[in-house]
Amino acid sequence: MKKIIFVEDTYGVGFHRTVLEKLKEVKELDNSFNPRIERLPTGKCNPGLRGKGYF
């Protein structure tokens, strides 16, 4: 079975890879667990924030 982790933000791929590696180091996760981690391109979460000057 294929395992995929989808993340929405720019840094999510690297962050999740690091977390999984640390879990493997402390033996909380089996070394055979190697999901594909992909960024899921999304737009801005709330277009109303753009009008308030946040984006």
PQR file with spaces between the fields and no chain letter, atoms N, CA, C, O and H, PARSE charges and radii, in Angstrom:
ATOM       1  N    MET     1       0.840   -1.169    0.000 -0.4000 1.5000
ATOM       2  CA   MET     1       0.000    0.000    0.000 -0.0000 2.0000
ATOM       3  C    MET     1       0.894    1.245    0.000  0.5500 1.7000
ATOM       4  O    MET     1       1.856    1.333    0.762 -0.5500 1.4000
ATOM       5  N    LYS     2       0.560    2.190   -0.859 -0.4000 1.5000
ATOM       6  CA   LYS     2       1.316    3.442   -0.913 -0.0000 2.0000
ATOM       7  C    LYS     2       0.807    4.383    0.165  0.5500 1.7000
ATOM       8  O    LYS     2      -0.388    4.449    0.452 -0.5500 1.4000
ATOM       9  H    LYS     2      -0.222    2.118   -1.479  0.4000 1.0000
ATOM      10  N    LYS     3       1.746    5.105    0.751 -0.4000 1.5000
ATOM      11  CA   LYS     3       1.399    6.095    1.761 -0.0000 2.0000
ATOM      12  C    LYS     3       1.880    7.451    1.275  0.5500 1.7000
ATOM      13  O    LYS     3       3.031    7.604    0.865 -0.5500 1.4000
ATOM      14  H    LYS     3       2.717    5.051    0.518  0.4000 1.0000
ATOM      15  N    ILE     4       0.996    8.428    1.324 -0.4000 1.5000
ATOM      16  CA   ILE     4       1.322    9.774    0.873 -0.0000 2.0000
ATOM      17  C    ILE     4       0.891   10.756    1.950  0.5500 1.7000
ATOM      18  O    ILE     4      -0.201   10.640    2.508 -0.5500 1.4000
ATOM      19  H    ILE     4       0.061    8.304    1.657  0.4000 1.0000
ATOM      20  N    ILE     5       1.747   11.715    2.237 -0.4000 1.5000
ATOM      21  CA   ILE     5       1.397   12.805    3.138 -0.0000 2.0000
ATOM      22  C    ILE     5       1.346   14.063    2.293  0.5500 1.7000
ATOM      23  O    ILE     5       2.342   14.444    1.678 -0.5500 1.4000
ATOM      24  H    ILE     5       2.633   11.809    1.784  0.4000 1.0000
ATOM      25  N    PHE     6       0.187   14.713    2.259 -0.4000 1.5000
ATOM      26  CA   PHE     6       0.037   15.968    1.534 -0.0000 2.0000
ATOM      27  C    PHE     6       0.169   17.122    2.519  0.5500 1.7000
ATOM      28  O    PHE     6      -0.444   17.108    3.586 -0.5500 1.4000
ATOM      29  H    PHE     6      -0.622   14.404    2.758  0.4000 1.0000
ATOM      30  N    VAL     7       0.960   18.108    2.164 -0.4000 1.5000
ATOM      31  CA   VAL     7       1.110   19.302    2.984 -0.0000 2.0000
ATOM      32  C    VAL     7       0.760   20.514    2.140  0.5500 1.7000
ATOM      33  O    VAL     7       0.866   20.477    0.914 -0.5500 1.4000
ATOM      34  H    VAL     7       1.458   18.119    1.297  0.4000 1.0000
ATOM      35  N    GLU     8       0.344   21.588    2.796 -0.4000 1.5000
ATOM      36  CA   GLU     8      -0.107   22.771    2.064 -0.0000 2.0000
ATOM      37  C    GLU     8       0.915   23.889    2.024  0.5500 1.7000
ATOM      38  O    GLU     8       0.909   24.692    1.091 -0.5500 1.4000
ATOM      39  H    GLU     8       0.257   21.618    3.792  0.4000 1.0000
ATOM      40  N    ASP     9       1.789   23.961    3.008 -0.4000 1.5000
ATOM      41  CA   ASP     9       2.690   25.112    3.042 -0.0000 2.0000
ATOM      42  C    ASP     9       4.048   24.798    2.421  0.5500 1.7000
ATOM      43  O    ASP     9       4.370   23.642    2.147 -0.5500 1.4000
ATOM      44  H    ASP     9       1.794   23.309    3.766  0.4000 1.0000
ATOM      45  N    THR    10       4.822   25.831    2.210 -0.4000 1.5000
ATOM      46  CA   THR    10       6.109   25.710    1.536 -0.0000 2.0000
ATOM      47  C    THR    10       7.099   24.846    2.299  0.5500 1.7000
ATOM      48  O    THR    10       7.838   24.065    1.700 -0.5500 1.4000
ATOM      49  H    THR    10       4.561   26.770    2.432  0.4000 1.0000
ATOM      50  N    TYR    11       7.114   24.981    3.611 -0.4000 1.5000
ATOM      51  CA   TYR    11       8.106   24.285    4.426 -0.0000 2.0000
ATOM      52  C    TYR    11       7.619   22.940    4.957  0.5500 1.7000
ATOM      53  O    TYR    11       8.370   22.238    5.635 -0.5500 1.4000
ATOM      54  H    TYR    11       6.514   25.615    4.098  0.4000 1.0000
ATOM      55  N    GLY    12       6.399   22.578    4.665 -0.4000 1.5000
ATOM      56  CA   GLY    12       5.810   21.355    5.204 -0.0000 2.0000
ATOM      57  C    GLY    12       6.522   20.081    4.794  0.5500 1.7000
ATOM      58  O    GLY    12       6.640   19.161    5.603 -0.5500 1.4000
ATOM      59  H    GLY    12       5.789   23.148    4.114  0.4000 1.0000
ATOM      60  N    VAL    13       6.997   20.001    3.568 -0.4000 1.5000
ATOM      61  CA   VAL    13       7.660   18.786    3.081 -0.0000 2.0000
ATOM      62  C    VAL    13       8.911   18.514    3.911  0.5500 1.7000
ATOM      63  O    VAL    13       9.081   17.413    4.435 -0.5500 1.4000
ATOM      64  H    VAL    13       6.901   20.748    2.910  0.4000 1.0000
ATOM      65  N    GLY    14       9.774   19.496    4.030 -0.4000 1.5000
ATOM      66  CA   GLY    14      11.001   19.333    4.798 -0.0000 2.0000
ATOM      67  C    GLY    14      10.737   19.078    6.266  0.5500 1.7000
ATOM      68  O    GLY    14      11.407   18.253    6.888 -0.5500 1.4000
ATOM      69  H    GLY    14       9.636   20.390    3.604  0.4000 1.0000
ATOM      70  N    PHE    15       9.764   19.783    6.824 -0.4000 1.5000
ATOM      71  CA   PHE    15       9.418   19.616    8.234 -0.0000 2.0000
ATOM      72  C    PHE    15       8.962   18.192    8.525  0.5500 1.7000
ATOM      73  O    PHE    15       9.431   17.568    9.477 -0.5500 1.4000
ATOM      74  H    PHE    15       9.221   20.453    6.319  0.4000 1.0000
ATOM      75  N    HIS    16       8.053   17.683    7.708 -0.4000 1.5000
ATOM      76  CA   HIS    16       7.536   16.335    7.934 -0.0000 2.0000
ATOM      77  C    HIS    16       8.612   15.275    7.719  0.5500 1.7000
ATOM      78  O    HIS    16       8.638   14.270    8.429 -0.5500 1.4000
ATOM      79  H    HIS    16       7.672   18.190    6.934  0.4000 1.0000
ATOM      80  N    ARG    17       9.488   15.485    6.759 -0.4000 1.5000
ATOM      81  CA   ARG    17      10.600   14.543    6.573 -0.0000 2.0000
ATOM      82  C    ARG    17      11.470   14.495    7.825  0.5500 1.7000
ATOM      83  O    ARG    17      11.860   13.419    8.277 -0.5500 1.4000
ATOM      84  H    ARG    17       9.466   16.301    6.182  0.4000 1.0000
ATOM      85  N    THR    18      11.771   15.665    8.382 -0.4000 1.5000
ATOM      86  CA   THR    18      12.593   15.747    9.589 -0.0000 2.0000
ATOM      87  C    THR    18      11.916   15.059   10.764  0.5500 1.7000
ATOM      88  O    THR    18      12.558   14.309   11.500 -0.5500 1.4000
ATOM      89  H    THR    18      11.454   16.539    8.015  0.4000 1.0000
ATOM      90  N    VAL    19      10.629   15.309   10.944 -0.4000 1.5000
ATOM      91  CA   VAL    19       9.888   14.675   12.037 -0.0000 2.0000
ATOM      92  C    VAL    19       9.911   13.154   11.895  0.5500 1.7000
ATOM      93  O    VAL    19      10.146   12.443   12.872 -0.5500 1.4000
ATOM      94  H    VAL    19      10.108   15.918   10.346  0.4000 1.0000
ATOM      95  N    LEU    20       9.668   12.654   10.687 -0.4000 1.5000
ATOM      96  CA   LEU    20       9.669   11.203   10.471 -0.0000 2.0000
ATOM      97  C    LEU    20      11.039   10.607   10.748  0.5500 1.7000
ATOM      98  O    LEU    20      11.126    9.528   11.335 -0.5500 1.4000
ATOM      99  H    LEU    20       9.477   13.231    9.893  0.4000 1.0000
ATOM     100  N    GLU    21      12.108   11.277   10.343 -0.4000 1.5000
ATOM     101  CA   GLU    21      13.460   10.777   10.590 -0.0000 2.0000
ATOM     102  C    GLU    21      13.772   10.743   12.083  0.5500 1.7000
ATOM     103  O    GLU    21      14.385    9.793   12.569 -0.5500 1.4000
ATOM     104  H    GLU    21      12.036   12.153    9.866  0.4000 1.0000
ATOM     105  N    LYS    22      13.350   11.775   12.809 -0.4000 1.5000
ATOM     106  CA   LYS    22      13.578   11.796   14.257 -0.0000 2.0000
ATOM     107  C    LYS    22      12.799   10.685   14.948  0.5500 1.7000
ATOM     108  O    LYS    22      13.300   10.073   15.891 -0.5500 1.4000
ATOM     109  H    LYS    22      12.852   12.547   12.414  0.4000 1.0000
ATOM     110  N    LEU    23      11.588   10.421   14.493 -0.4000 1.5000
ATOM     111  CA   LEU    23      10.798    9.323   15.067 -0.0000 2.0000
ATOM     112  C    LEU    23      11.452    7.974   14.789  0.5500 1.7000
ATOM     113  O    LEU    23      11.395    7.072   15.624 -0.5500 1.4000
ATOM     114  H    LEU    23      11.180   10.918   13.727  0.4000 1.0000
ATOM     115  N    LYS    24      12.063    7.835   13.635 -0.4000 1.5000
ATOM     116  CA   LYS    24      12.777    6.597   13.310 -0.0000 2.0000
ATOM     117  C    LYS    24      14.011    6.443   14.188  0.5500 1.7000
ATOM     118  O    LYS    24      14.325    5.335   14.623 -0.5500 1.4000
ATOM     119  H    LYS    24      12.110    8.568   12.956  0.4000 1.0000
ATOM     120  N    GLU    25      14.718    7.544   14.454 -0.4000 1.5000
ATOM     121  CA   GLU    25      15.922    7.505   15.283 -0.0000 2.0000
ATOM     122  C    GLU    25      15.633    7.025   16.698  0.5500 1.7000
ATOM     123  O    GLU    25      16.430    6.295   17.288 -0.5500 1.4000
ATOM     124  H    GLU    25      14.464    8.444   14.100  0.4000 1.0000
ATOM     125  N    VAL    26      14.487    7.436   17.241 -0.4000 1.5000
ATOM     126  CA   VAL    26      14.142    7.039   18.618 -0.0000 2.0000
ATOM     127  C    VAL    26      13.272    5.780   18.650  0.5500 1.7000
ATOM     128  O    VAL    26      12.691    5.438   19.680 -0.5500 1.4000
ATOM     129  H    VAL    26      13.840    8.028   16.762  0.4000 1.0000
ATOM     130  N    LYS    27      13.194    5.100   17.504 -0.4000 1.5000
ATOM     131  CA   LYS    27      12.492    3.816   17.386 -0.0000 2.0000
ATOM     132  C    LYS    27      10.988    3.897   17.666  0.5500 1.7000
ATOM     133  O    LYS    27      10.379    2.919   18.099 -0.5500 1.4000
ATOM     134  H    LYS    27      13.666    5.378   16.667  0.4000 1.0000
ATOM     135  N    GLU    28      10.396    5.067   17.415 -0.4000 1.5000
ATOM     136  CA   GLU    28       8.948    5.220   17.544 -0.0000 2.0000
ATOM     137  C    GLU    28       8.241    4.926   16.226  0.5500 1.7000
ATOM     138  O    GLU    28       7.017    4.810   16.166 -0.5500 1.4000
ATOM     139  H    GLU    28      10.891    5.861   17.063  0.4000 1.0000
ATOM     140  N    LEU    29       9.043    4.811   15.174 -0.4000 1.5000
ATOM     141  CA   LEU    29       8.499    4.559   13.847 -0.0000 2.0000
ATOM     142  C    LEU    29       9.404    3.557   13.158  0.5500 1.7000
ATOM     143  O    LEU    29      10.628    3.658   13.234 -0.5500 1.4000
ATOM     144  H    LEU    29      10.038    4.906   15.222  0.4000 1.0000
ATOM     145  N    ASP    30       8.809    2.608   12.499 -0.4000 1.5000
ATOM     146  CA   ASP    30       9.571    1.578   11.805 -0.0000 2.0000
ATOM     147  C    ASP    30      10.341    2.177   10.629  0.5500 1.7000
ATOM     148  O    ASP    30       9.828    3.043    9.920 -0.5500 1.4000
ATOM     149  H    ASP    30       7.815    2.526   12.437  0.4000 1.0000
ATOM     150  N    ASN    31      11.568    1.714   10.427 -0.4000 1.5000
ATOM     151  CA   ASN    31      12.399    2.234    9.335 -0.0000 2.0000
ATOM     152  C    ASN    31      11.812    1.953    7.957  0.5500 1.7000
ATOM     153  O    ASN    31      12.170    2.622    6.988 -0.5500 1.4000
ATOM     154  H    ASN    31      11.985    1.010   11.003  0.4000 1.0000
ATOM     155  N    SER    32      10.927    0.984    7.857 -0.4000 1.5000
ATOM     156  CA   SER    32      10.336    0.667    6.555 -0.0000 2.0000
ATOM     157  C    SER    32       9.225    1.655    6.165  0.5500 1.7000
ATOM     158  O    SER    32       8.747    1.637    5.031 -0.5500 1.4000
ATOM     159  H    SER    32      10.637    0.441    8.644  0.4000 1.0000
ATOM     160  N    PHE    33       8.819    2.509    7.103 -0.4000 1.5000
ATOM     161  CA   PHE    33       7.775    3.496    6.815 -0.0000 2.0000
ATOM     162  C    PHE    33       8.399    4.656    6.050  0.5500 1.7000
ATOM     163  O    PHE    33       9.101    5.481    6.635 -0.5500 1.4000
ATOM     164  H    PHE    33       9.207    2.523    8.024  0.4000 1.0000
ATOM     165  N    ASN    34       8.151    4.724    4.766 -0.4000 1.5000
ATOM     166  CA   ASN    34       8.710    5.757    3.897 -0.0000 2.0000
ATOM     167  C    ASN    34       7.627    6.329    2.994  0.5500 1.7000
ATOM     168  O    ASN    34       7.572    6.011    1.806 -0.5500 1.4000
ATOM     169  H    ASN    34       7.581    4.054    4.290  0.4000 1.0000
ATOM     170  N    PRO    35       6.767    7.171    3.553 -0.5600 1.5000
ATOM     171  CA   PRO    35       5.712    7.738    2.709  0.2800 2.0000
ATOM     172  C    PRO    35       6.270    8.770    1.748  0.5500 1.7000
ATOM     173  O    PRO    35       7.326    9.358    1.982 -0.5500 1.4000
ATOM     174  N    ARG    36       5.553    8.975    0.683 -0.4000 1.5000
ATOM     175  CA   ARG    36       5.877   10.058   -0.241 -0.0000 2.0000
ATOM     176  C    ARG    36       5.250   11.327    0.341  0.5500 1.7000
ATOM     177  O    ARG    36       4.069   11.336    0.687 -0.5500 1.4000
ATOM     178  H    ARG    36       4.695    8.498    0.493  0.4000 1.0000
ATOM     179  N    ILE    37       6.030   12.378    0.445 -0.4000 1.5000
ATOM     180  CA   ILE    37       5.532   13.635    0.999 -0.0000 2.0000
ATOM     181  C    ILE    37       5.507   14.646   -0.128  0.5500 1.7000
ATOM     182  O    ILE    37       6.536   14.941   -0.735 -0.5500 1.4000
ATOM     183  H    ILE    37       6.990   12.371    0.164  0.4000 1.0000
ATOM     184  N    GLU    38       4.326   15.174   -0.405 -0.4000 1.5000
ATOM     185  CA   GLU    38       4.158   16.100   -1.528 -0.0000 2.0000
ATOM     186  C    GLU    38       3.458   17.366   -1.083  0.5500 1.7000
ATOM     187  O    GLU    38       2.602   17.350   -0.198 -0.5500 1.4000
ATOM     188  H    GLU    38       3.490   14.934    0.088  0.4000 1.0000
ATOM     189  N    ARG    39       3.839   18.460   -1.714 -0.4000 1.5000
ATOM     190  CA   ARG    39       3.152   19.718   -1.471 -0.0000 2.0000
ATOM     191  C    ARG    39       1.924   19.769   -2.359  0.5500 1.7000
ATOM     192  O    ARG    39       1.999   19.547   -3.568 -0.5500 1.4000
ATOM     193  H    ARG    39       4.535   18.472   -2.433  0.4000 1.0000
ATOM     194  N    LEU    40       0.809   20.061   -1.748 -0.4000 1.5000
ATOM     195  CA   LEU    40      -0.446   20.201   -2.466 -0.0000 2.0000
ATOM     196  C    LEU    40      -0.650   21.686   -2.729  0.5500 1.7000
ATOM     197  O    LEU    40      -0.974   22.431   -1.804 -0.5500 1.4000
ATOM     198  H    LEU    40       0.748   20.241   -0.766  0.4000 1.0000
ATOM     199  N    PRO    41      -0.467   22.134   -3.967 -0.5600 1.5000
ATOM     200  CA   PRO    41      -0.582   23.568   -4.228  0.2800 2.0000
ATOM     201  C    PRO    41      -1.992   24.071   -3.938  0.5500 1.7000
ATOM     202  O    PRO    41      -2.978   23.529   -4.438 -0.5500 1.4000
ATOM     203  N    THR    42      -2.065   25.104   -3.130 -0.4000 1.5000
ATOM     204  CA   THR    42      -3.359   25.696   -2.788 -0.0000 2.0000
ATOM     205  C    THR    42      -3.254   27.203   -2.927  0.5500 1.7000
ATOM     206  O    THR    42      -2.161   27.766   -2.991 -0.5500 1.4000
ATOM     207  H    THR    42      -1.264   25.544   -2.724  0.4000 1.0000
ATOM     208  N    GLY    43      -4.379   27.826   -2.971 -0.4000 1.5000
ATOM     209  CA   GLY    43      -4.413   29.289   -3.012 -0.0000 2.0000
ATOM     210  C    GLY    43      -4.384   29.846   -1.595  0.5500 1.7000
ATOM     211  O    GLY    43      -4.170   29.106   -0.634 -0.5500 1.4000
ATOM     212  H    GLY    43      -5.267   27.369   -2.919  0.4000 1.0000
ATOM     213  N    LYS    44      -4.593   31.118   -1.472 -0.4000 1.5000
ATOM     214  CA   LYS    44      -4.677   31.746   -0.159 -0.0000 2.0000
ATOM     215  C    LYS    44      -5.875   31.180    0.586  0.5500 1.7000
ATOM     216  O    LYS    44      -6.921   30.927   -0.012 -0.5500 1.4000
ATOM     217  H    LYS    44      -4.767   31.719   -2.252  0.4000 1.0000
ATOM     218  N    CYS    45      -5.725   30.986    1.870 -0.4000 1.5000
ATOM     219  CA   CYS    45      -6.787   30.363    2.661 -0.0000 2.0000
ATOM     220  C    CYS    45      -8.017   31.246    2.788  0.5500 1.7000
ATOM     221  O    CYS    45      -9.144   30.758    2.710 -0.5500 1.4000
ATOM     222  H    CYS    45      -4.875   31.191    2.355  0.4000 1.0000
ATOM     223  N    ASN    46      -7.811   32.525    2.980 -0.4000 1.5000
ATOM     224  CA   ASN    46      -8.945   33.410    3.190 -0.0000 2.0000
ATOM     225  C    ASN    46      -8.755   34.672    2.354  0.5500 1.7000
ATOM     226  O    ASN    46      -7.961   35.537    2.724 -0.5500 1.4000
ATOM     227  H    ASN    46      -6.895   32.922    3.043  0.4000 1.0000
ATOM     228  N    PRO    47      -9.466   34.795    1.238 -0.5600 1.5000
ATOM     229  CA   PRO    47      -9.277   35.968    0.382  0.2800 2.0000
ATOM     230  C    PRO    47      -9.653   37.278    1.083  0.5500 1.7000
ATOM     231  O    PRO    47      -9.202   38.341    0.659 -0.5500 1.4000
ATOM     232  N    GLY    48     -10.460   37.228    2.133 -0.4000 1.5000
ATOM     233  CA   GLY    48     -10.824   38.439    2.881 -0.0000 2.0000
ATOM     234  C    GLY    48      -9.614   39.071    3.556  0.5500 1.7000
ATOM     235  O    GLY    48      -9.598   40.281    3.781 -0.5500 1.4000
ATOM     236  H    GLY    48     -10.827   36.364    2.477  0.4000 1.0000
ATOM     237  N    LEU    49      -8.600   38.272    3.882 -0.4000 1.5000
ATOM     238  CA   LEU    49      -7.409   38.823    4.529 -0.0000 2.0000
ATOM     239  C    LEU    49      -6.606   39.697    3.579  0.5500 1.7000
ATOM     240  O    LEU    49      -5.905   40.608    4.018 -0.5500 1.4000
ATOM     241  H    LEU    49      -8.613   37.289    3.699  0.4000 1.0000
ATOM     242  N    ARG    50      -6.703   39.430    2.290 -0.4000 1.5000
ATOM     243  CA   ARG    50      -5.966   40.220    1.311 -0.0000 2.0000
ATOM     244  C    ARG    50      -6.429   41.689    1.385  0.5500 1.7000
ATOM     245  O    ARG    50      -5.608   42.600    1.281 -0.5500 1.4000
ATOM     246  H    ARG    50      -7.273   38.690    1.933  0.4000 1.0000
ATOM     247  N    GLY    51      -7.712   41.913    1.561 -0.4000 1.5000
ATOM     248  CA   GLY    51      -8.245   43.264    1.652 -0.0000 2.0000
ATOM     249  C    GLY    51      -7.824   43.991    2.918  0.5500 1.7000
ATOM     250  O    GLY    51      -7.860   45.221    2.969 -0.5500 1.4000
ATOM     251  H    GLY    51      -8.379   41.172    1.646  0.4000 1.0000
ATOM     252  N    LYS    52      -7.425   43.241    3.942 -0.4000 1.5000
ATOM     253  CA   LYS    52      -6.997   43.848    5.199 -0.0000 2.0000
ATOM     254  C    LYS    52      -5.500   44.133    5.209  0.5500 1.7000
ATOM     255  O    LYS    52      -4.968   44.625    6.204 -0.5500 1.4000
ATOM     256  H    LYS    52      -7.397   42.243    3.901  0.4000 1.0000
ATOM     257  N    GLY    53      -4.815   43.825    4.099 -0.4000 1.5000
ATOM     258  CA   GLY    53      -3.409   44.162    3.980 -0.0000 2.0000
ATOM     259  C    GLY    53      -2.458   43.090    4.479  0.5500 1.7000
ATOM     260  O    GLY    53      -1.266   43.354    4.630 -0.5500 1.4000
ATOM     261  H    GLY    53      -5.247   43.426    3.290  0.4000 1.0000
ATOM     262  N    TYR    54      -2.959   41.874    4.743 -0.4000 1.5000
ATOM     263  CA   TYR    54      -2.085   40.804    5.214 -0.0000 2.0000
ATOM     264  C    TYR    54      -1.314   40.140    4.077  0.5500 1.7000
ATOM     265  O    TYR    54      -0.268   39.538    4.319 -0.5500 1.4000
ATOM     266  H    TYR    54      -3.928   41.660    4.620  0.4000 1.0000
ATOM     267  N    PHE    55      -1.809   40.238    2.839 -0.4000 1.5000
ATOM     268  CA   PHE    55      -1.151   39.597    1.705 -0.0000 2.0000
ATOM     269  C    PHE    55      -0.921   40.592    0.611  0.5500 1.7000
ATOM     270  O    PHE    55      -0.375   40.244   -0.436 -0.5500 1.4000
ATOM     271  H    PHE    55      -2.659   40.727    2.642  0.4000 1.0000
